[in-house]
């Protein structure tokens, strides 16, 4: 046994994560939080073993909306090396969130002008009047400036409350709604539910906006 401390420098060990997902959502999150981490990406559970044979991992992270299905394959996870934790989560991509919410697209703040312009270009000439719904007045002003500086001319409507937004949708019908999901009182999810109840509003294109990945429970 060593009876005095070693003066050798401690080795620097980079964290390594094996990520199982079809998108790159969790990988992007990890790179933001662990800028020096090594990320090994695999597309299915069966490939975990090969990734761990190359090098041990700090954790195995499985990004899947069907956690129950993943857990049914527990024998695969039981074969992980001792001390390697397996985490099952669902961090949906923007496309998955848009599909589940029933909206045209999904944007995460801070919104880049390039991303918004690309979306408007995709929607094409059908969009002339745009309604911005956000309780953050600065966010409303920022989006307004982006729209007014676009190559196409847009009429911009603004609302800082969902109730006001519904009134505008009914009486001054927009072609597109940029909707913040997290608002006081009536929030964006409730506004979407009200929209679906009104046959006059159902076909209005909506792009959902939030400052974080939505953590809502989606019902039938």
C-alpha positions as CSV (number, residue, x, y, z in Angstrom):
1,X,0.0,0.0,0.0
2,X,1.2,3.5,-0.8
3,X,2.2,5.3,2.4
4,X,2.6,8.8,0.9
5,X,0.5,10.8,-1.6
6,X,1.4,10.6,-5.3
7,X,2.5,13.8,-7.0
8,X,1.5,12.5,-10.4
9,X,-1.2,14.6,-12.1
10,X,-4.7,13.0,-12.1
11,X,-5.7,11.8,-15.5
12,X,-8.4,13.9,-17.2
13,X,-11.3,11.6,-18.1
14,X,-13.8,12.8,-20.7
15,X,-17.4,11.8,-20.1
16,X,-18.7,9.4,-22.8
17,X,-22.4,8.8,-23.5
18,X,-24.0,6.2,-25.7
19,X,-27.2,7.7,-27.1
20,X,-29.9,5.7,-28.7
21,X,-32.3,7.9,-30.8
22,X,-33.5,8.5,-34.3
23,X,-33.1,12.3,-34.0
24,X,-30.2,14.3,-32.6
25,X,-32.1,16.1,-29.8
26,X,-30.4,14.5,-26.8
27,X,-27.0,14.7,-28.5
28,X,-27.4,18.4,-28.9
29,X,-28.5,18.8,-25.3
30,X,-25.5,16.9,-24.1
31,X,-23.1,18.8,-26.2
32,X,-24.4,22.1,-24.7
33,X,-24.0,20.8,-21.2
34,X,-20.9,18.7,-21.6
35,X,-18.9,20.6,-24.3
36,X,-16.0,18.1,-24.0
37,X,-18.0,14.9,-23.8
38,X,-17.7,12.1,-26.4
39,X,-21.1,11.2,-27.8
40,X,-21.5,7.7,-29.4
41,X,-24.8,7.7,-31.4
42,X,-26.6,4.4,-32.2
43,X,-30.0,3.9,-33.8
44,X,-31.2,0.8,-32.0
45,X,-30.8,-1.0,-28.7
46,X,-29.1,-3.9,-30.3
47,X,-26.1,-1.6,-31.2
48,X,-25.4,-0.6,-27.6
49,X,-23.1,-3.6,-27.0
50,X,-20.9,-2.7,-29.9
51,X,-20.6,0.9,-28.8
52,X,-19.6,-0.2,-25.3
53,X,-17.0,-2.6,-26.6
54,X,-15.2,0.3,-28.2
55,X,-15.0,2.2,-24.8
56,X,-16.9,2.3,-21.5
57,X,-19.6,4.9,-21.1
58,X,-20.7,7.2,-18.3
59,X,-24.3,6.3,-19.2
60,X,-26.5,4.9,-21.9
61,X,-29.4,7.3,-22.8
62,X,-32.4,6.0,-24.7
63,X,-34.6,8.7,-26.3
64,X,-37.9,7.0,-27.2
65,X,-41.5,8.1,-26.9
66,X,-42.6,4.6,-26.1
67,X,-40.8,4.0,-22.8
68,X,-42.9,1.0,-22.2
69,X,-41.7,-0.7,-25.4
70,X,-38.1,0.0,-24.4
71,X,-38.6,-1.4,-20.9
72,X,-40.0,-4.6,-22.4
73,X,-36.5,-5.1,-23.9
74,X,-35.0,-5.0,-20.4
75,X,-33.0,-8.2,-21.0
76,X,-30.9,-6.2,-23.4
77,X,-30.3,-3.5,-20.8
78,X,-29.5,-6.0,-18.2
79,X,-26.5,-7.0,-20.2
80,X,-24.8,-3.6,-19.7
81,X,-21.5,-3.6,-17.9
82,X,-21.8,-3.3,-14.1
83,X,-22.0,0.3,-13.0
84,X,-23.3,1.6,-16.4
85,X,-26.6,3.4,-15.8
86,X,-29.3,3.3,-18.5
87,X,-31.7,6.3,-18.7
88,X,-34.9,6.2,-20.7
89,X,-36.4,9.6,-21.7
90,X,-38.4,11.3,-24.4
91,X,-36.9,14.5,-25.8
92,X,-39.0,14.9,-29.0
93,X,-37.7,16.6,-32.1
94,X,-39.5,19.8,-33.4
95,X,-41.2,17.7,-36.1
96,X,-42.5,15.2,-33.6
97,X,-43.8,18.0,-31.4
98,X,-45.5,19.7,-34.3
99,X,-47.3,16.4,-35.3
100,X,-48.5,15.7,-31.8
101,X,-49.7,19.3,-31.2
102,X,-51.4,19.4,-34.6
103,X,-49.5,22.5,-35.7
104,X,-47.6,23.3,-38.9
105,X,-44.2,23.6,-37.3
106,X,-42.5,24.1,-33.9
107,X,-39.9,26.8,-33.1
108,X,-37.7,27.1,-29.9
109,X,-36.6,30.4,-28.6
110,X,-34.4,32.2,-29.3
111,X,-35.7,32.2,-32.8
112,X,-33.2,32.9,-35.6
113,X,-34.4,35.2,-38.4
114,X,-33.0,32.7,-40.9
115,X,-35.2,29.9,-39.5
116,X,-38.3,32.1,-39.5
117,X,-37.7,33.3,-43.1
118,X,-37.2,29.7,-44.2
119,X,-40.5,28.7,-42.6
120,X,-42.3,31.7,-44.3
121,X,-40.8,30.7,-47.6
122,X,-42.0,27.2,-47.2
123,X,-45.6,28.4,-46.5
124,X,-45.4,30.6,-49.7
125,X,-47.8,33.1,-51.1
126,X,-50.8,31.9,-49.1
127,X,-49.6,33.9,-46.0
128,X,-50.3,37.6,-46.0
129,X,-51.5,38.3,-42.5
130,X,-49.6,37.0,-39.5
131,X,-50.8,37.0,-35.9
132,X,-48.1,36.9,-33.2
133,X,-49.3,35.6,-29.8
134,X,-46.9,36.0,-26.9
135,X,-47.2,37.4,-23.4
136,X,-43.6,38.6,-23.7
137,X,-43.8,42.1,-25.3
138,X,-40.2,42.1,-26.3
139,X,-40.6,38.8,-28.1
140,X,-43.6,40.2,-29.9
141,X,-41.6,43.2,-31.0
142,X,-38.7,41.1,-32.1
143,X,-40.9,38.8,-34.3
144,X,-42.7,41.9,-35.6
145,X,-39.4,43.4,-36.8
146,X,-38.4,40.1,-38.4
147,X,-41.7,39.9,-40.3
148,X,-41.6,43.5,-41.4
149,X,-38.1,43.2,-42.7
150,X,-38.9,40.1,-44.7
151,X,-38.6,40.2,-48.5
152,X,-42.4,39.7,-48.8
153,X,-44.8,42.3,-47.3
154,X,-46.8,40.9,-44.3
155,X,-49.6,42.5,-42.3
156,X,-48.7,41.9,-38.6
157,X,-51.3,41.5,-35.9
158,X,-50.2,41.2,-32.2
159,X,-51.7,39.8,-29.0
160,X,-50.2,39.3,-25.6
161,X,-53.1,37.2,-24.3
162,X,-54.8,34.1,-25.7
163,X,-58.3,35.5,-25.3
164,X,-57.3,38.5,-27.5
165,X,-55.7,36.2,-30.0
166,X,-58.9,34.2,-30.3
167,X,-60.9,37.4,-30.9
168,X,-58.5,38.5,-33.7
169,X,-58.6,35.0,-35.2
170,X,-62.4,35.2,-35.4
171,X,-62.8,38.8,-36.5
172,X,-59.6,39.6,-38.4
173,X,-58.7,36.1,-39.7
174,X,-54.9,35.6,-40.0
175,X,-53.2,33.2,-42.5
176,X,-50.7,32.2,-39.9
177,X,-50.4,32.3,-36.1
178,X,-47.1,32.3,-34.3
179,X,-48.2,31.0,-30.9
180,X,-46.2,31.0,-27.7
181,X,-47.3,27.9,-25.7
182,X,-46.4,29.1,-22.2
183,X,-48.7,32.0,-21.2
184,X,-50.6,33.0,-18.1
185,X,-54.3,32.3,-17.8
186,X,-55.3,30.7,-21.1
187,X,-52.1,29.2,-22.5
188,X,-51.2,28.1,-26.0
189,X,-52.3,24.5,-25.5
190,X,-55.8,25.7,-24.5
191,X,-55.9,28.1,-27.4
192,X,-55.2,25.2,-29.8
193,X,-58.0,23.3,-28.1
194,X,-60.4,26.2,-28.6
195,X,-59.3,26.6,-32.2
196,X,-60.2,22.9,-32.9
197,X,-63.6,23.4,-31.4
198,X,-64.4,26.3,-33.9
199,X,-64.9,25.1,-37.5
200,X,-64.1,28.6,-38.8
201,X,-60.6,28.5,-37.2
202,X,-59.5,24.9,-37.7
203,X,-57.7,25.4,-41.0
204,X,-55.6,28.4,-39.8
205,X,-51.9,27.5,-39.9
206,X,-50.3,27.6,-36.5
207,X,-46.6,27.5,-35.6
208,X,-46.0,26.8,-31.9
209,X,-43.2,28.7,-30.1
210,X,-41.7,28.1,-26.7
211,X,-38.6,28.8,-24.7
212,X,-38.0,25.2,-23.9
213,X,-38.9,21.7,-25.1
214,X,-42.6,21.2,-24.4
215,X,-43.3,19.1,-21.3
216,X,-47.0,18.7,-21.9
217,X,-49.0,15.5,-21.6
218,X,-50.6,14.9,-25.0
219,X,-54.1,13.4,-24.8
220,X,-56.1,11.7,-27.4
